[in-house]
Amino acid sequence: MNDAESLFDIKQKIWHQIVENLELPSTRSLVNQHVSLYDLVECINHQGEPHIIIRLKVAPFWHSMVRSRLALIEDSASDVLGSVEVLLMEAEN
């Protein structure tokens, strides 16, 4: 890690890669406009394997629409990072 590059910056770059990897332009646009990265954490799953948990903040009005595309977001994240779980959190107004 470059001294000038913070952990926050690295996580944001990874999130940007995940968003850019989304195949459908409509999903990419929805995520760009209404979803933000809250946290990205590496952990060990119950099988002892490396696993990434991505927590996302979603604008309240768009929560159900984003939830309907959760599988697409997880697929994109898996392509970029490997084993992932994506959790959605409703952002405050």
DSSP file (Angstrom, degrees, kcal/mol; ACC not computed):
  #  RESIDUE AA STRUCTURE BP1 BP2  ACC     N-H-->O    O-->H-N    N-H-->O    O-->H-N    TCO  KAPPA ALPHA  PHI   PSI    X-CA   Y-CA   Z-CA
    1    1 A M              0   0    0      0, 0.0     2,-0.2     0, 0.0     6,-0.1   0.000 360.0 360.0 360.0 131.5    0.0    0.0    0.0
    2    2 A N    >   -     0   0    0      1,-0.1     3,-1.5     4,-0.1     0, 0.0  -0.470 360.0-125.2 -68.1 138.6    1.3    3.4   -1.0
    3    3 A D  T 3  S+     0   0    0      1,-0.3    -1,-0.1    -2,-0.2     0, 0.0   0.845 112.0  50.2 -55.5 -35.1    1.8    5.7    2.0
    4    4 A A  T 3  S+     0   0    0      2,-0.1     2,-0.7     1,-0.0    -1,-0.3   0.636  96.3  82.8 -79.6 -13.0   -0.4    8.3    0.4
    5    5 A E  S <  S-     0   0    0     -3,-1.5     2,-0.1     4,-0.0    -1,-0.0  -0.825  71.0-152.6 -98.7 116.8   -3.2    5.8   -0.3
    6    6 A S     >  -     0   0    0     -2,-0.7     4,-2.0     1,-0.1     5,-0.1  -0.356  28.5-110.8 -83.4 164.8   -5.5    5.2    2.7
    7    7 A L  H  > S+     0   0    0      1,-0.2     4,-2.5     2,-0.2     5,-0.2   0.880 121.0  56.8 -59.5 -38.8   -7.4    2.0    3.4
    8    8 A F  H  > S+     0   0    0      1,-0.2     4,-2.4     2,-0.2    -1,-0.2   0.921 106.1  49.2 -57.7 -45.6  -10.6    4.0    2.6
    9    9 A D  H  > S+     0   0    0      1,-0.2     4,-2.1     2,-0.2    -1,-0.2   0.893 110.3  50.6 -62.8 -40.7   -9.2    4.9   -0.9
   10   10 A I  H  X S+     0   0    0     -4,-2.0     4,-2.1     2,-0.2    -1,-0.2   0.925 110.8  48.5 -64.0 -44.7   -8.3    1.3   -1.5
   11   11 A K  H  X S+     0   0    0     -4,-2.5     4,-2.6     1,-0.2    -2,-0.2   0.896 110.4  52.1 -62.9 -39.7  -11.8    0.1   -0.5
   12   12 A Q  H  X S+     0   0    0     -4,-2.4     4,-2.4     2,-0.2    -1,-0.2   0.884 108.2  51.2 -64.1 -38.6  -13.4    2.8   -2.8
   13   13 A K  H  X S+     0   0    0     -4,-2.1     4,-2.0     2,-0.2    -1,-0.2   0.904 110.5  48.8 -64.5 -41.0  -11.3    1.6   -5.7
   14   14 A I  H  X S+     0   0    0     -4,-2.1     4,-2.2     2,-0.2    -2,-0.2   0.929 111.1  49.9 -63.6 -45.2  -12.4   -1.9   -5.2
   15   15 A W  H  X S+     0   0    0     -4,-2.6     4,-2.5     1,-0.2    -2,-0.2   0.912 108.7  52.8 -59.7 -42.6  -16.0   -0.8   -5.0
   16   16 A H  H  X S+     0   0    0     -4,-2.4     4,-2.7     1,-0.2    -1,-0.2   0.900 108.1  51.3 -59.9 -41.0  -15.6    1.2   -8.2
   17   17 A Q  H  X S+     0   0    0     -4,-2.0     4,-1.5     2,-0.2    -1,-0.2   0.904 109.5  50.4 -62.1 -41.5  -14.3   -2.0   -9.9
   18   18 A I  H  X S+     0   0    0     -4,-2.2     4,-0.6     2,-0.2    -2,-0.2   0.935 112.5  46.1 -62.7 -46.4  -17.3   -3.9   -8.7
   19   19 A V  H >< S+     0   0    0     -4,-2.5     3,-1.3     1,-0.2    -2,-0.2   0.928 112.4  49.8 -63.2 -45.6  -19.7   -1.3  -10.0
   20   20 A E  H 3< S+     0   0    0     -4,-2.7    -1,-0.2     1,-0.3    -2,-0.2   0.773 105.3  59.9 -65.0 -25.0  -17.9   -1.1  -13.4
   21   21 A N  H 3< S+     0   0    0     -4,-1.5    -1,-0.3    -5,-0.2    -2,-0.2   0.600  76.1 113.5 -79.8 -12.2  -18.0   -4.9  -13.6
   22   22 A L    <<  -     0   0    0     -3,-1.3     6,-0.1    -4,-0.6    51,-0.1  -0.432  60.2-149.9 -62.0 130.3  -21.8   -4.9  -13.5
   23   23 A E  S    S+     0   0    0     -2,-0.1    -1,-0.1    49,-0.1     3,-0.0   0.895  73.6  70.8 -74.8 -41.0  -23.0   -6.1  -16.9
   24   24 A L     >  -     0   0    0      1,-0.2     4,-2.5     2,-0.0     3,-0.3  -0.657  69.2-149.2 -84.2 124.4  -26.3   -4.3  -17.2
   25   25 A P  H  > S+     0   0    0      0, 0.0     4,-2.6     0, 0.0     5,-0.2   0.859  98.5  55.8 -57.3 -35.9  -26.0   -0.5  -17.8
   26   26 A S  H  > S+     0   0    0      2,-0.2     4,-2.3     1,-0.2     5,-0.1   0.900 109.7  45.1 -65.7 -39.6  -29.3    0.0  -15.9
   27   27 A T  H  > S+     0   0    0     -3,-0.3     4,-2.7     2,-0.2     5,-0.2   0.914 112.4  51.7 -68.7 -42.5  -28.0   -1.8  -12.9
   28   28 A R  H  X S+     0   0    0     -4,-2.5     4,-2.6     1,-0.2    -2,-0.2   0.915 111.8  46.9 -59.2 -43.8  -24.7    0.0  -13.0
   29   29 A S  H  X S+     0   0    0     -4,-2.6     4,-2.1     2,-0.2    -2,-0.2   0.920 111.6  50.6 -65.4 -44.7  -26.6    3.4  -13.2
   30   30 A L  H  X S+     0   0    0     -4,-2.3     4,-2.2     1,-0.2    -2,-0.2   0.930 114.1  44.6 -57.9 -47.5  -28.9    2.5  -10.3
   31   31 A V  H  X S+     0   0    0     -4,-2.7     4,-1.8     1,-0.2    -2,-0.2   0.912 111.5  52.7 -66.6 -43.3  -26.0    1.4   -8.1
   32   32 A N  H  < S+     0   0    0     -4,-2.6    -1,-0.2    -5,-0.2    -2,-0.2   0.884 117.8  37.3 -57.9 -39.0  -23.9    4.5   -9.1
   33   33 A Q  H  < S+     0   0    0     -4,-2.1    -2,-0.2    -5,-0.2    -1,-0.2   0.789 130.3  22.6 -86.6 -29.4  -26.7    6.9   -8.1
   34   34 A H  H  < S+     0   0    0     -4,-2.2    25,-2.3    -5,-0.2     2,-0.4   0.366 107.1  68.7-127.5   5.1  -28.3    5.2   -5.1
   35   35 A V  E  <  -A   58   0A   0     -4,-1.8     2,-0.3    23,-0.2    23,-0.2  -0.979  50.4-177.7-129.5 139.4  -25.8    2.9   -3.4
   36   36 A S  E     -A   57   0A   0     21,-2.5    21,-3.1    -2,-0.4     2,-0.4  -0.979  34.2-104.6-133.9 151.7  -22.6    3.7   -1.5
   37   37 A L  E     +A   56   0A   0     -2,-0.3    19,-0.2    19,-0.2     3,-0.1  -0.583  33.1 174.9 -73.2 125.6  -19.9    1.6    0.1
   38   38 A Y  E     -     0   0A   0     17,-2.9     2,-0.3     1,-0.4    18,-0.2   0.820  66.0 -22.0 -95.0 -46.1  -20.2    1.5    3.9
   39   39 A D  E     -A   55   0A   0     16,-1.9    16,-2.9   -28,-0.1    -1,-0.4  -0.984  44.4-156.4-162.8 156.4  -17.5   -1.1    4.6
   40   40 A L  E     +A   54   0A   0     -2,-0.3     2,-0.4    14,-0.2    14,-0.2  -0.966  24.4 179.5-138.8 117.7  -15.6   -3.9    3.0
   41   41 A V  E     -A   53   0A   0     12,-2.6    12,-2.9    -2,-0.4     2,-0.5  -0.968  22.2-143.1-130.0 134.9  -14.1   -6.5    5.5
   42   42 A E  E     +A   52   0A   0     -2,-0.4     2,-0.2    10,-0.2    10,-0.2  -0.819  36.9 150.3 -93.1 134.6  -12.1   -9.6    5.0
   43   43 A C  E     -A   51   0A   0      8,-3.4     8,-2.8    -2,-0.5     2,-0.5  -0.818  47.0 -95.4-146.3-175.0  -12.9  -12.4    7.4
   44   44 A I  E     -A   50   0A   0     -2,-0.2    -2,-0.0     6,-0.2     8,-0.0  -0.952  37.4-138.0-111.5 129.0  -12.9  -16.2    7.6
   45   45 A N    >   -     0   0    0      4,-3.0     3,-2.3    -2,-0.5     6,-0.0  -0.168  36.8 -88.2 -78.6 179.3  -16.3  -18.0    6.9
   46   46 A H  T 3  S+     0   0    0      1,-0.3    -1,-0.1     2,-0.1    -2,-0.0   0.618 128.4  57.5 -66.4 -11.6  -17.6  -20.9    9.0
   47   47 A Q  T 3  S-     0   0    0      2,-0.2    -1,-0.3     3,-0.0    -2,-0.0   0.321 120.1-108.1 -97.6   6.0  -15.7  -23.3    6.7
   48   48 A G  S <  S+     0   0    0     -3,-2.3    -2,-0.1     1,-0.3     3,-0.0   0.653  77.8 129.3  79.3  16.1  -12.4  -21.6    7.5
   49   49 A E        -     0   0    0      1,-0.1    -4,-3.0     0, 0.0    -1,-0.3  -0.748  68.3 -93.9-104.2 150.9  -12.0  -20.0    4.1
   50   50 A P  E     +A   44   0A   0      0, 0.0     2,-0.3     0, 0.0    -6,-0.2  -0.345  50.5 176.9 -60.3 141.7  -11.3  -16.4    3.3
   51   51 A H  E     -A   43   0A   0     -8,-2.8    -8,-3.4    31,-0.1     2,-0.4  -0.993  22.1-141.9-149.9 144.1  -14.5  -14.4    2.8
   52   52 A I  E     -Ab  42  84A   0     31,-2.3    33,-2.0    -2,-0.3     2,-0.5  -0.933   8.2-159.9-112.7 133.1  -15.4  -10.8    2.1
   53   53 A I  E     -Ab  41  85A   0    -12,-2.9   -12,-2.6    -2,-0.4     2,-0.5  -0.965   7.3-165.6-111.3 125.3  -18.4   -9.0    3.5
   54   54 A I  E     -Ab  40  86A   0     31,-2.9    33,-3.2    -2,-0.5     2,-0.5  -0.950   1.6-162.6-112.5 121.7  -19.4   -5.8    1.7
   55   55 A R  E     -Ab  39  87A   0    -16,-2.9   -17,-2.9    -2,-0.5   -16,-1.9  -0.915  11.5-168.8-106.9 127.9  -21.9   -3.5    3.5
   56   56 A L  E     -Ab  37  88A   0     31,-2.8    33,-2.6    -2,-0.5     2,-0.5  -0.903  18.0-139.4-119.7 142.7  -23.7   -1.0    1.3
   57   57 A K  E     -Ab  36  89A   0    -21,-3.1   -21,-2.5    -2,-0.4     2,-0.4  -0.867  23.7-166.6 -97.4 133.3  -25.8    2.0    2.1
   58   58 A V  E     -Ab  35  90A   0     31,-2.7    33,-3.2    -2,-0.5   -23,-0.2  -0.966  28.5-107.6-124.4 135.2  -28.9    2.3   -0.1
   59   59 A A    >>  -     0   0    0    -25,-2.3     3,-1.4    -2,-0.4     4,-0.6  -0.383  36.3-121.3 -57.4 133.7  -31.1    5.4   -0.4
   60   60 A P  G >4 S+     0   0    0      0, 0.0     3,-1.2     0, 0.0     4,-0.4   0.853 108.7  51.3 -50.5 -47.5  -34.4    4.5    1.3
   61   61 A F  G 34 S+     0   0    0      1,-0.2     4,-0.2     2,-0.1     3,-0.2   0.792 114.8  44.3 -61.8 -28.1  -36.7    4.9   -1.7
   62   62 A W  G <> S+     0   0    0     -3,-1.4     4,-2.7     1,-0.2     5,-0.3   0.392  81.3 103.4 -99.4   1.1  -34.5    2.7   -3.8
   63   63 A H  H <X S+     0   0    0     -3,-1.2     4,-2.7    -4,-0.6     5,-0.2   0.903  83.3  44.1 -55.9 -48.9  -33.9   -0.1   -1.3
   64   64 A S  H  > S+     0   0    0     -4,-0.4     4,-1.8    -3,-0.2    -1,-0.2   0.874 113.6  51.2 -67.8 -35.6  -36.3   -2.7   -2.8
   65   65 A M  H  4 S+     0   0    0     -4,-0.2     4,-0.5     2,-0.2    -1,-0.2   0.920 113.3  44.7 -66.0 -42.7  -35.1   -2.0   -6.3
   66   66 A V  H >< S+     0   0    0     -4,-2.7     3,-1.5     1,-0.2    -2,-0.2   0.912 109.8  56.2 -66.8 -41.5  -31.5   -2.5   -5.3
   67   67 A R  H >< S+     0   0    0     -4,-2.7     3,-1.6    -5,-0.3     4,-0.3   0.872 100.5  58.8 -57.8 -37.2  -32.4   -5.6   -3.3
   68   68 A S  T 3< S+     0   0    0     -4,-1.8    -1,-0.3     1,-0.3    -2,-0.2   0.696 110.5  43.2 -66.6 -16.7  -34.0   -7.1   -6.5
   69   69 A R  T <> S+     0   0    0     -3,-1.5     4,-1.9    -4,-0.5     3,-0.4   0.206  79.9 110.5-109.9  12.9  -30.6   -6.7   -8.2
   70   70 A L  H <> S+     0   0    0     -3,-1.6     4,-2.9     1,-0.2     5,-0.2   0.874  74.2  55.9 -57.9 -40.4  -28.6   -8.0   -5.2
   71   71 A A  H  > S+     0   0    0     -4,-0.3     4,-2.5     1,-0.2    -1,-0.2   0.885 107.2  50.0 -60.9 -38.2  -27.6  -11.2   -7.0
   72   72 A L  H  > S+     0   0    0     -3,-0.4     4,-2.1     2,-0.2    -1,-0.2   0.892 111.5  48.3 -67.0 -39.2  -26.1   -9.2   -9.9
   73   73 A I  H  X S+     0   0    0     -4,-1.9     4,-2.6     2,-0.2    -2,-0.2   0.918 112.6  48.6 -66.1 -43.1  -24.1   -7.1   -7.4
   74   74 A E  H  X S+     0   0    0     -4,-2.9     4,-2.7     2,-0.2    -2,-0.2   0.901 110.1  51.8 -64.0 -40.7  -22.9  -10.2   -5.6
   75   75 A D  H  X S+     0   0    0     -4,-2.5     4,-2.1     2,-0.2    -1,-0.2   0.925 111.7  46.5 -60.8 -44.3  -21.9  -11.8   -9.0
   76   76 A S  H  X S+     0   0    0     -4,-2.1     4,-1.7     2,-0.2    -2,-0.2   0.924 113.2  48.6 -63.4 -44.9  -19.9   -8.8   -9.9
   77   77 A A  H  X S+     0   0    0     -4,-2.6     4,-3.2     1,-0.2     5,-0.5   0.883 110.0  52.4 -63.2 -38.5  -18.2   -8.6   -6.5
   78   78 A S  H  X S+     0   0    0     -4,-2.7     4,-1.8     1,-0.2    -1,-0.2   0.881 106.6  53.3 -65.0 -38.0  -17.4  -12.3   -6.7
   79   79 A D  H  < S+     0   0    0     -4,-2.1    -1,-0.2    -5,-0.2    -2,-0.2   0.884 118.2  36.7 -61.8 -37.9  -15.8  -11.8  -10.1
   80   80 A V  H  < S+     0   0    0     -4,-1.7    -2,-0.2    -5,-0.1    -1,-0.2   0.881 136.4  14.1 -81.9 -40.5  -13.6   -9.0   -8.6
   81   81 A L  H  < S-     0   0    0     -4,-3.2     2,-0.4     1,-0.3    -3,-0.2   0.622  90.6-128.3-116.8 -17.4  -12.9  -10.4   -5.1
   82   82 A G  S  < S+     0   0    0     -4,-1.8     2,-0.4    -5,-0.5    -1,-0.3  -0.864  80.1  27.5  99.1-137.6  -13.8  -14.1   -4.9
   83   83 A S  S    S+     0   0    0     -2,-0.4   -31,-2.3   -33,-0.2     2,-0.3  -0.477  80.2 161.4 -69.1 116.6  -16.0  -15.3   -2.1
   84   84 A V  E     -b   52   0A   0     -2,-0.4     2,-0.4   -33,-0.2   -31,-0.2  -0.921  33.2-159.3-136.6 159.5  -18.3  -12.4   -1.0
   85   85 A E  E     -b   53   0A   0    -33,-2.0   -31,-2.9    -2,-0.3     2,-0.5  -0.989  17.0-152.6-134.2 131.1  -21.5  -11.6    0.9
   86   86 A V  E     -b   54   0A   0     -2,-0.4     2,-0.4   -33,-0.2   -31,-0.2  -0.920   8.6-167.7-110.8 126.9  -23.2   -8.3    0.2
   87   87 A L  E     -b   55   0A   0    -33,-3.2   -31,-2.8    -2,-0.5     2,-0.4  -0.939   9.7-147.3-113.8 133.2  -25.4   -6.8    2.9
   88   88 A L  E     -b   56   0A   0     -2,-0.4     2,-0.4   -33,-0.2   -31,-0.2  -0.829  12.8-172.6-101.7 137.9  -27.7   -3.8    2.2
   89   89 A M  E     -b   57   0A   0    -33,-2.6   -31,-2.7    -2,-0.4     2,-0.5  -0.989  26.9-120.0-126.1 136.9  -28.4   -1.2    4.8
   90   90 A E  E     -b   58   0A   0     -2,-0.4   -31,-0.2   -33,-0.2     2,-0.1  -0.643  29.5-133.4 -77.7 126.7  -31.0    1.5    4.4
   91   91 A A        -     0   0    0    -33,-3.2     2,-0.1    -2,-0.5   -28,-0.1  -0.434  24.3-105.4 -74.7 152.2  -29.4    4.9    4.6
   92   92 A E              0   0    0      1,-0.1    -1,-0.1    -2,-0.1   -35,-0.0  -0.452 360.0 360.0 -74.4 152.4  -31.0    7.6    6.7
   93   93 A N              0   0    0     -2,-0.1    -1,-0.1   -34,-0.1    -2,-0.0   0.491 360.0 360.0 -64.7 360.0  -32.9   10.4    5.0
